Structure formats: structure tokens, C-alpha cells
Amino acid sequence: MTTYAATFSNNETITRNTDNTYAFAWAVISIENGKIINKGFSADRANAAKAAQSQMWSGVSARDRKNPALRRYHARIAKDKGFATVQAWFDACEAEAADRNAAHRIEIVEVA
């Protein structure tokens, strides 16, 4: 069993004991207070970036926007939330996700 450790710019160290092989660690860090929101290890930098990005907020996906089965559901949500159109609700979801993501940053470091 190997112990992997990674220290981020906020001086927080994460460790993992495992038989797997890791080369990088990732973290989603709050810009406001410097706390780690989510973290993990990965075998390569590309997968670390994907894993970290998957932890960031997103609006309504393009696939869900096109899904005919969800059209009535989206229309009901938009109406219940007071939006004039479904597109206005989609835009509000995208803006909220962008605001939340602007308050966080992704950091990828090599493990020791």
C-alpha cells in the first residue's frame, strides 16, 4: 500500500493510502475563505482536470434542453419560479452557475 500526499496553495494537505497509482491531486477551492470544497486524486493531469470540472456548477444541460420529455417539466418549473419563458429560466440558471463558479477555483498539483 502506498501513501500519497498533496499540498495545495492554501497549505491544506490531503492524503490517501491505496494500491492505485496517482500522479496528481485536484481541489475545488473557495476564493472567499480558501477552504477546499471538494478534492480527489487522479492518475494523470487530464483526468484530474475533468474530475475537478465535474464538481463545478452547471446550468441546464444542452441535452436536457432538447429532451422532448422534459419540455413540459421545464415549462412548469419556469412558470412556478415566475419566469416569462423557459429560455429566461435557462438563462437565469446559467447566470447563477457562472456566479457560483466565479467564487471557486480549481487547483491541480503533483502528488508527493
C-alpha positions in Angstrom: 0.0 0.0 0.0 1.3 3.4 -1.0 0.6 6.7 0.8 0.0 9.7 -1.5 0.0 13.3 -0.2 -0.7 16.6 -1.9 -0.4 20.1 -0.5 -2.4 22.9 -2.1 -1.8 26.6 -2.1 -3.9 27.1 1.0 -1.4 24.8 2.8 -4.0 22.1 3.3 -2.6 18.6 2.7 -4.7 15.6 1.6 -3.5 12.0 1.8 -4.7 8.7 0.5 -3.4 5.2 1.3 -4.1 2.9 -1.7 -2.8 0.3 -4.1 -3.7 2.5 -7.0 -1.1 4.8 -8.7 -1.7 8.5 -8.6 0.3 11.4 -10.0 -1.9 14.4 -9.4 -4.4 15.7 -6.9 -7.2 18.2 -7.6 -9.3 20.5 -5.5 -12.1 23.0 -5.9 -11.2 25.9 -3.5 -13.4 28.7 -2.3 -11.9 32.1 -3.2 -13.6 33.8 -0.3 -12.2 31.7 2.5 -9.6 29.4 0.9 -11.4 26.2 2.1 -11.4 23.1 0.0 -14.9 22.4 -1.2 -14.1 19.1 -2.9 -10.9 17.1 -3.6 -9.5 14.0 -5.2 -6.6 12.1 -6.7 -6.0 11.1 -10.4 -3.5 9.2 -12.4 -3.0 12.0 -14.9 -3.5 15.7 -15.3 -6.2 15.5 -17.9 -8.4 13.2 -15.7 -7.7 15.4 -12.7 -9.0 18.5 -14.7 -12.1 16.6 -15.8 -12.8 15.4 -12.2 -12.4 18.9 -10.8 -14.5 20.5 -13.5 -17.3 18.0 -12.9 -17.6 19.4 -9.4 -18.3 22.9 -10.6 -21.8 24.2 -11.0 -23.6 24.0 -14.4 -26.9 25.2 -15.7 -29.4 23.1 -17.6 -27.5 20.8 -20.0 -28.0 21.2 -23.7 -29.1 17.5 -23.8 -31.9 18.3 -21.2 -32.9 21.4 -23.1 -33.6 19.4 -26.2 -35.2 16.4 -24.5 -38.9 16.4 -25.5 -39.9 14.5 -22.3 -38.6 17.4 -20.2 -40.3 20.3 -22.1 -43.5 20.3 -20.0 -41.5 19.9 -16.8 -39.2 22.8 -17.7 -42.2 24.9 -18.6 -43.8 24.2 -15.2 -40.6 25.0 -13.3 -40.1 28.3 -15.2 -43.8 29.2 -14.5 -43.5 28.3 -10.8 -40.4 30.4 -10.5 -42.0 33.3 -12.1 -40.2 33.4 -15.4 -42.0 34.5 -18.6 -40.4 31.9 -20.8 -38.4 28.7 -20.4 -35.4 30.4 -22.1 -35.5 33.1 -19.4 -35.2 30.4 -16.8 -32.4 28.6 -18.7 -30.5 32.0 -18.8 -31.1 32.5 -15.1 -29.7 29.0 -14.3 -26.6 29.8 -16.5 -26.0 33.1 -14.7 -26.4 31.5 -11.3 -23.9 28.8 -12.2 -21.5 31.4 -13.5 -21.7 33.4 -10.3 -21.1 30.3 -8.1 -18.2 29.2 -10.3 -16.6 32.6 -10.1 -16.4 32.2 -6.4 -14.4 29.0 -6.7 -11.2 28.0 -8.4 -9.7 24.7 -9.5 -6.2 23.7 -8.4 -4.2 20.7 -9.7 -0.9 19.7 -8.0 1.5 16.8 -8.3 1.4 14.3 -5.5 4.4 13.6 -3.4 
